[in-house]
Amino acid sequence: MKAIILWILLFFCAGGAFAQPDSSTLLVDIHALRKEGDISKNWRFKEADDPAMANPDYDDKSWDITESFLFAGGDSWAYKNFNSICWLRKELWVDSSVVGVPVAVSLNHLGAAVVYVDGAVVDSFGTIAGRTNTKYESPARIPTIIVFQKPGRHVLAIRYANFNAKRNDERYSADYPGIDITLGLASDVLYTAFGESRLATLMFILFFGIFFALSLAHFFMYMFQRSVSANLYFSIMCMSLALIFLFQWLSIYSHEPFFSLSGHFVFPALSAAFCFSLSAFTNTQFGKKKIRFYVVCALSIAAPLMVYLSQSLIGFAILVNLVMFEAIVLIVRAIFRKVKGAGIVGVGMLLFTVFIFLVSAYLSIMKHVSFNGGGWWAIGIAALAFLGLPVSMSLFLAWSFARVNKELQHNLEQVQELSEKTLQQEQERIRLVESQKEKLETEVAARTAEVVNQKEEIEKQHGELKIEKQRSDDLLLNILPGEIAEELKVKGHTDARMYNDVSVLFTDFVDFTSAGERLSPQELVDELHSCFKAFDEIIQRYGIEKIKTIGDAYLAVAGLPKPDGNHAEHVVQAALEMLAFMVDRKKKIGERTFEVRIGINSGNVVAGIVGIRKFAYDIWGDTVNTAARMEQGSEPGRINISEATYQLVRDKFVCTPRGLVEAKNKGVLAMYFVEGPVER
């Protein structure tokens, strides 16, 4: 009995005449703080706004008591329809062991909040200023630090506003319209929060940088060689992964609630893009049947829509399992069939599959992955898996690119070897000519001493030889470009060269065969000569190199052997003049001449001399083939250019897009008609 009386006296002396703690009261001591407890439950709540509600002596006995203001969710949450301003109050009975010790109050919400302790403002997040002017701010896991100066009763009050709570729930399926509140020792909370923050930031930004760099690198590889579509699919996959890591980091550590809410739309779309691109990559490299890929495409569209419309993850479960199963089966089959390079991708897929299995097993046992203690092994395996699959795919594409380049180099070496043989023969012929010339000069010198009256005749013969040599040089210049001819005379041979920035022009006369029925053979040849002569004069004005004529076709190129920074502009301008010449000639002589189709493409070519007899300077490469397809896809009296040429001249010439046009052996290509120069 005495002990009970003594306890009552000590209780009143220490804290004053305190009221009996009710269900909203929290007892705070050092042991409880070390557990960092969730204190979201049993708050006194009122949807109203009065500054006096921050006062510790304010009478809140008639207020509602929330069972859980945040994570209960669904229909069980009593304040699901909250959509304005409210006050939350909680009594804290502070033990003497907590006095002077920094205490961390951590909030998690998507609205705006002001934190009061005993009526004084200690922290705020955002600005509460009515329905239209309230500025929302997420605490971003930054705790509020409180130091209690005395034991006993204290009141923690929170003024909270969220005028978008209902909208967030309906539009973004936000998990909560309220506040999650935890309480713990500041030293423990800050150590854990900042430790995990630094680690998570390092991981998210590192993975974002790696995948973003891989995406850009392979996108540029695709732009340089569009025939390898796997580079584009891999670029999409890496970009989706990079954006997933970036948005995840922003949704956790950004003060802007938008990033947390937008994840409802962003993550399903990015996940679907990842699945689509992975399926496209594996089907492009190792698959032949397209039906699976079409199913994946349909699911990649349907799965995000199911999340947006009904919050169902069934579509994603089917999509992910289908894509993973398809990728594993295709890669394993390719390895057994000894497809070159399949083993490289197989290693990355093995790491990724092992990661999925281990993490699934770990989660089934531990229910979560911690960044501390035993969770490190899961983080390490995750890093290997997320890097293993994309890096192995990148290595596979790089290996494929290197193999193609090696084969091309081998072909070029064979062409060069053939050219060297031809040049050696030509060099031998020149040596014979020079030897004969020296012999003649020796005979002339000897006979000059003997027969003075033969001097003029000998000099005349010598002059004729010089004239013939000049004719030979002129003929060589007529066959070869000047620089190539000079190189041939100086070195005795020329090397095949790659020219990266050129524009190739093809012309072809329409219904040339039927023209032969209207004209005699001589008239046909004379008209063809007149047209090609005019073409020669036009391209000469623009520094364009004529390569050859093939029947009624005319081939020329700008940008070689001398580089031309405006090669595309010069070729298009020359084509316009050719077209104008043919139109004018048609007006003058009617059916005795032809209509012309013109095609132009820009890119890189290989140029050199080939052949053993009647050698000629020629060009090769996909750029030449595409230019021929541009000519074939043109129309009479029109100039048809490729996408590459259009990008170079679109600011200087008016062009009409033709869309994607089927081209022989090239699939569909973007084409444009040139209408004329842009008026200044």
Buried (B, 14 or more C-beta within 10 A) or exposed (E): EEEEEEEEEEEEEEBEEBEEEEEBBBEBBEEBBEEBBBBBBBBBBBBEEEEEBBBBEBEBEEBBBBBBBBEBBEEEBBBBEBBBBBBBBBBBBBBEBBEEBBBBBBBBBBBBBBBBBBBEEBBBBBEBEEEEEBEBBBBBBBBBBBEBEEBBBBBBBBBBBBBBBBBBBEEBEBBBBBBBBBBBBBEBBBEBBEEBBEBBEEBBEEBBEBBBEBBBBBBEBBEEEEEBBBBBBBBBBBBBBBBBBBBBBBBBBBEBBBBBBBBBBBBBBBBBBBBBBBBBBBBBBBBEEEEBBEBBBEBBEBBBEBBBEEEEBEBBEBBBEBBBEBBBBBBBEBBEEEBEBBBBBBBBBBBBBBBBEBBEEBEEEEEEBEBEEEBEEBBEBBBBBBBBBBBBBBBBBBEBBEEEEEEEEEEBEEBBEBBBEBBEEBBEEBEEBEEEBEEBEEEBEEBEEEEEEEEEEBEEEBEEBEEEEEEEEEEBEEBBBEEBBBBBEEEBBBEBEEBEBBBBBBBBBBEBEEBEEEBEEEEBEEBBEBBBEBBBEBBEEBBBBBBEBEEBBBBBBBBBBEEBEBBBBBBBBBBBBBBEBBEEBBEEEEEBBBBBBBBBBBBBBBBBBBEEEEBEBBBBBBBBBBBBBBBBBBEEBBBBBBBBBBEBBBEBBEBEEBEEBEBEEBEEBBBBBBEEBEEE
